[in-house]
Amino acid sequence: MCALHGHTLKAMDGFKQRVRQLTRCSNSQSPSYTIACLRSNLLGWKSYFGLAQTPGVWRRLDEWLRHRLRAIQLKKWKRGKTQYRELLPLGASENVARRIAANSRCWWRNSAMLLNSVLTIGYFDRLGLPRLS
């Protein structure tokens, strides 16, 4: 393994670890508050590694971050009934909201599939989450 590749992996692990720390107790906080806490950290990482020629790495980190935030939101809603009720005003069709609510305890899996059509990149843009890629 080349030194640059090892450095990139180490930096990615550090980034993910810091995001996990900042989002650990997010269940009691609103999504906008969680994103506000993440914002300065994300912008710092982006500026520090901004000159690196690694667009694929930034894209994967961006996708992972939104995936984590979606999972946290589902976990916060806890029950399928609550998930269904909260997804409808966000623009989910009844079918999509019902399918997500039916698997209410599968937060990580649900946040990688159907929830992408509801909590889109635009949703996170409106909350102020900076894009890394």
C-alpha positions as protocol buffer text, in pm:
chain_id: "A"
residue {
  index: 1
  type: MET
  ca { x: 0 y: 0 z: 0 }
}
residue {
  index: 2
  type: CYS
  ca { x: 139 y: 341 z: -91 }
}
residue {
  index: 3
  type: ALA
  ca { x: 189 y: 603 z: 181 }
}
residue {
  index: 4
  type: LEU
  ca { x: -67 y: 841 z: 30 }
}
residue {
  index: 5
  type: HIS
  ca { x: -340 y: 576 z: 25 }
}
residue {
  index: 6
  type: GLY
  ca { x: -270 y: 483 z: 387 }
}
residue {
  index: 7
  type: HIS
  ca { x: -283 y: 852 z: 485 }
}
residue {
  index: 8
  type: THR
  ca { x: -621 y: 889 z: 311 }
}
residue {
  index: 9
  type: LEU
  ca { x: -766 y: 586 z: 491 }
}
residue {
  index: 10
  type: LYS
  ca { x: -637 y: 712 z: 825 }
}
residue {
  index: 11
  type: ALA
  ca { x: -788 y: 1056 z: 759 }
}
residue {
  index: 12
  type: MET
  ca { x: -1122 y: 900 z: 659 }
}
residue {
  index: 13
  type: ASP
  ca { x: -1129 y: 696 z: 979 }
}
residue {
  index: 14
  type: GLY
  ca { x: -1054 y: 1008 z: 1181 }
}
residue {
  index: 15
  type: PHE
  ca { x: -1328 y: 1199 z: 1002 }
}
residue {
  index: 16
  type: LYS
  ca { x: -1586 y: 925 z: 1065 }
}
residue {
  index: 17
  type: GLN
  ca { x: -1482 y: 892 z: 1428 }
}
residue {
  index: 18
  type: ARG
  ca { x: -1526 y: 1266 z: 1485 }
}
residue {
  index: 19
  type: VAL
  ca { x: -1869 y: 1264 z: 1317 }
}
residue {
  index: 20
  type: ARG
  ca { x: -1973 y: 970 z: 1535 }
}
residue {
  index: 21
  type: GLN
  ca { x: -1868 y: 1165 z: 1845 }
}
residue {
  index: 22
  type: LEU
  ca { x: -2059 y: 1474 z: 1737 }
}
residue {
  index: 23
  type: THR
  ca { x: -2375 y: 1279 z: 1652 }
}
residue {
  index: 24
  type: ARG
  ca { x: -2366 y: 1031 z: 1940 }
}
residue {
  index: 25
  type: CYS
  ca { x: -2633 y: 1204 z: 2150 }
}
residue {
  index: 26
  type: SER
  ca { x: -2836 y: 1337 z: 1859 }
}
residue {
  index: 27
  type: ASN
  ca { x: -3160 y: 1161 z: 1951 }
}
residue {
  index: 28
  type: SER
  ca { x: -3267 y: 1443 z: 2179 }
}
residue {
  index: 29
  type: GLN
  ca { x: -3166 y: 1719 z: 1938 }
}
residue {
  index: 30
  type: SER
  ca { x: -3332 y: 1856 z: 1627 }
}
residue {
  index: 31
  type: PRO
  ca { x: -3170 y: 1778 z: 1291 }
}
residue {
  index: 32
  type: SER
  ca { x: -3088 y: 2146 z: 1240 }
}
residue {
  index: 33
  type: TYR
  ca { x: -2906 y: 2162 z: 1578 }
}
residue {
  index: 34
  type: THR
  ca { x: -2707 y: 1847 z: 1498 }
}
residue {
  index: 35
  type: ILE
  ca { x: -2608 y: 1990 z: 1160 }
}
residue {
  index: 36
  type: ALA
  ca { x: -2511 y: 2322 z: 1320 }
}
residue {
  index: 37
  type: CYS
  ca { x: -2276 y: 2130 z: 1552 }
}
residue {
  index: 38
  type: LEU
  ca { x: -2130 y: 1939 z: 1256 }
}
residue {
  index: 39
  type: ARG
  ca { x: -2099 y: 2239 z: 1025 }
}
residue {
  index: 40
  type: SER
  ca { x: -1777 y: 2396 z: 1154 }
}
residue {
  index: 41
  type: ASN
  ca { x: -1610 y: 2058 z: 1185 }
}
residue {
  index: 42
  type: LEU
  ca { x: -1705 y: 1959 z: 830 }
}
residue {
  index: 43
  type: LEU
  ca { x: -1589 y: 2290 z: 686 }
}
residue {
  index: 44
  type: GLY
  ca { x: -1259 y: 2252 z: 874 }
}
residue {
  index: 45
  type: TRP
  ca { x: -1201 y: 1904 z: 731 }
}
residue {
  index: 46
  type: LYS
  ca { x: -1296 y: 2026 z: 386 }
}
residue {
  index: 47
  type: SER
  ca { x: -1055 y: 2319 z: 395 }
}
residue {
  index: 48
  type: TYR
  ca { x: -773 y: 2110 z: 546 }
}
residue {
  index: 49
  type: PHE
  ca { x: -796 y: 1844 z: 277 }
}
residue {
  index: 50
  type: GLY
  ca { x: -928 y: 2080 z: 8 }
}
residue {
  index: 51
  type: LEU
  ca { x: -617 y: 2059 z: -206 }
}
residue {
  index: 52
  type: ALA
  ca { x: -618 y: 1679 z: -213 }
}
residue {
  index: 53
  type: GLN
  ca { x: -713 y: 1526 z: -546 }
}
residue {
  index: 54
  type: THR
  ca { x: -961 y: 1282 z: -396 }
}
residue {
  index: 55
  type: PRO
  ca { x: -1312 y: 1361 z: -522 }
}
residue {
  index: 56
  type: GLY
  ca { x: -1421 y: 999 z: -486 }
}
residue {
  index: 57
  type: VAL
  ca { x: -1321 y: 995 z: -120 }
}
residue {
  index: 58
  type: TRP
  ca { x: -1516 y: 1314 z: -51 }
}
residue {
  index: 59
  type: ARG
  ca { x: -1821 y: 1176 z: -233 }
}
residue {
  index: 60
  type: ARG
  ca { x: -1815 y: 855 z: -26 }
}
residue {
  index: 61
  type: LEU
  ca { x: -1776 y: 1054 z: 298 }
}
residue {
  index: 62
  type: ASP
  ca { x: -2062 y: 1282 z: 193 }
}
residue {
  index: 63
  type: GLU
  ca { x: -2287 y: 983 z: 123 }
}
residue {
  index: 64
  type: TRP
  ca { x: -2190 y: 815 z: 450 }
}
residue {
  index: 65
  type: LEU
  ca { x: -2260 y: 1133 z: 648 }
}
residue {
  index: 66
  type: ARG
  ca { x: -2610 y: 1178 z: 501 }
}
residue {
  index: 67
  type: HIS
  ca { x: -2675 y: 805 z: 553 }
}
residue {
  index: 68
  type: ARG
  ca { x: -2584 y: 844 z: 922 }
}
residue {
  index: 69
  type: LEU
  ca { x: -2804 y: 1152 z: 963 }
}
residue {
  index: 70
  type: ARG
  ca { x: -3099 y: 972 z: 802 }
}
residue {
  index: 71
  type: ALA
  ca { x: -3052 y: 673 z: 1034 }
}
residue {
  index: 72
  type: ILE
  ca { x: -3037 y: 904 z: 1337 }
}
residue {
  index: 73
  type: GLN
  ca { x: -3362 y: 1069 z: 1229 }
}
residue {
  index: 74
  type: LEU
  ca { x: -3538 y: 733 z: 1192 }
}
residue {
  index: 75
  type: LYS
  ca { x: -3407 y: 621 z: 1528 }
}
residue {
  index: 76
  type: LYS
  ca { x: -3535 y: 941 z: 1686 }
}
residue {
  index: 77
  type: TRP
  ca { x: -3885 y: 873 z: 1556 }
}
residue {
  index: 78
  type: LYS
  ca { x: -3860 y: 521 z: 1708 }
}
residue {
  index: 79
  type: ARG
  ca { x: -4201 y: 368 z: 1631 }
}
residue {
  index: 80
  type: GLY
  ca { x: -4338 y: 289 z: 1287 }
}
residue {
  index: 81
  type: LYS
  ca { x: -4650 y: 495 z: 1353 }
}
residue {
  index: 82
  type: THR
  ca { x: -4439 y: 802 z: 1433 }
}
residue {
  index: 83
  type: GLN
  ca { x: -4217 y: 744 z: 1129 }
}
residue {
  index: 84
  type: TYR
  ca { x: -4523 y: 723 z: 905 }
}
residue {
  index: 85
  type: ARG
  ca { x: -4673 y: 1040 z: 1052 }
}
residue {
  index: 86
  type: GLU
  ca { x: -4347 y: 1238 z: 1023 }
}
residue {
  index: 87
  type: LEU
  ca { x: -4258 y: 1123 z: 669 }
}
residue {
  index: 88
  type: LEU
  ca { x: -4583 y: 1232 z: 505 }
}
residue {
  index: 89
  type: PRO
  ca { x: -4532 y: 1610 z: 561 }
}
residue {
  index: 90
  type: LEU
  ca { x: -4175 y: 1573 z: 431 }
}
residue {
  index: 91
  type: GLY
  ca { x: -4312 y: 1468 z: 94 }
}
residue {
  index: 92
  type: ALA
  ca { x: -4313 y: 1089 z: 118 }
}
residue {
  index: 93
  type: SER
  ca { x: -4590 y: 908 z: -64 }
}
residue {
  index: 94
  type: GLU
  ca { x: -4818 y: 695 z: 153 }
}
residue {
  index: 95
  type: ASN
  ca { x: -4665 y: 381 z: 2 }
}
residue {
  index: 96
  type: VAL
  ca { x: -4306 y: 487 z: 77 }
}
residue {
  index: 97
  type: ALA
  ca { x: -4394 y: 603 z: 430 }
}
residue {
  index: 98
  type: ARG
  ca { x: -4577 y: 274 z: 497 }
}
residue {
  index: 99
  type: ARG
  ca { x: -4285 y: 64 z: 370 }
}
residue {
  index: 100
  type: ILE
  ca { x: -4033 y: 254 z: 584 }
}
residue {
  index: 101
  type: ALA
  ca { x: -4259 y: 234 z: 891 }
}
residue {
  index: 102
  type: ALA
  ca { x: -4310 y: -141 z: 841 }
}
residue {
  index: 103
  type: ASN
  ca { x: -3936 y: -191 z: 907 }
}
residue {
  index: 104
  type: SER
  ca { x: -3921 y: 67 z: 1184 }
}
residue {
  index: 105
  type: ARG
  ca { x: -3631 y: -95 z: 1370 }
}
residue {
  index: 106
  type: CYS
  ca { x: -3405 y: -131 z: 1066 }
}
residue {
  index: 107
  type: TRP
  ca { x: -3269 y: 224 z: 1088 }
}
residue {
  index: 108
  type: TRP
  ca { x: -2943 y: 176 z: 901 }
}
residue {
  index: 109
  type: ARG
  ca { x: -3094 y: -33 z: 621 }
}
residue {
  index: 110
  type: ASN
  ca { x: -3397 y: 197 z: 577 }
}
residue {
  index: 111
  type: SER
  ca { x: -3175 y: 504 z: 570 }
}
residue {
  index: 112
  type: ALA
  ca { x: -2987 y: 365 z: 270 }
}
residue {
  index: 113
  type: MET
  ca { x: -3289 y: 283 z: 58 }
}
residue {
  index: 114
  type: LEU
  ca { x: -3633 y: 441 z: 44 }
}
residue {
  index: 115
  type: LEU
  ca { x: -3556 y: 724 z: 282 }
}
residue {
  index: 116
  type: ASN
  ca { x: -3317 y: 871 z: 22 }
}
residue {
  index: 117
  type: SER
  ca { x: -3623 y: 975 z: -179 }
}
residue {
  index: 118
  type: VAL
  ca { x: -3765 y: 1169 z: 118 }
}
residue {
  index: 119
  type: LEU
  ca { x: -3463 y: 1308 z: 305 }
}
residue {
  index: 120
  type: THR
  ca { x: -3281 y: 1412 z: -11 }
}
residue {
  index: 121
  type: ILE
  ca { x: -2961 y: 1607 z: -59 }
}
residue {
  index: 122
  type: GLY
  ca { x: -3181 y: 1916 z: -101 }
}
residue {
  index: 123
  type: TYR
  ca { x: -3336 y: 1851 z: 241 }
}
residue {
  index: 124
  type: PHE
  ca { x: -2991 y: 1856 z: 401 }
}
residue {
  index: 125
  type: ASP
  ca { x: -2894 y: 2163 z: 196 }
}
residue {
  index: 126
  type: ARG
  ca { x: -3194 y: 2348 z: 343 }
}
residue {
  index: 127
  type: LEU
  ca { x: -3083 y: 2248 z: 694 }
}
residue {
  index: 128
  type: GLY
  ca { x: -2739 y: 2395 z: 622 }
}
residue {
  index: 129
  type: LEU
  ca { x: -2530 y: 2080 z: 589 }
}
residue {
  index: 130
  type: PRO
  ca { x: -2226 y: 2168 z: 376 }
}
residue {
  index: 131
  type: ARG
  ca { x: -2148 y: 1936 z: 87 }
}
residue {
  index: 132
  type: LEU
  ca { x: -1807 y: 1777 z: 92 }
}
residue {
  index: 133
  type: SER
  ca { x: -1798 y: 1679 z: -274 }
}
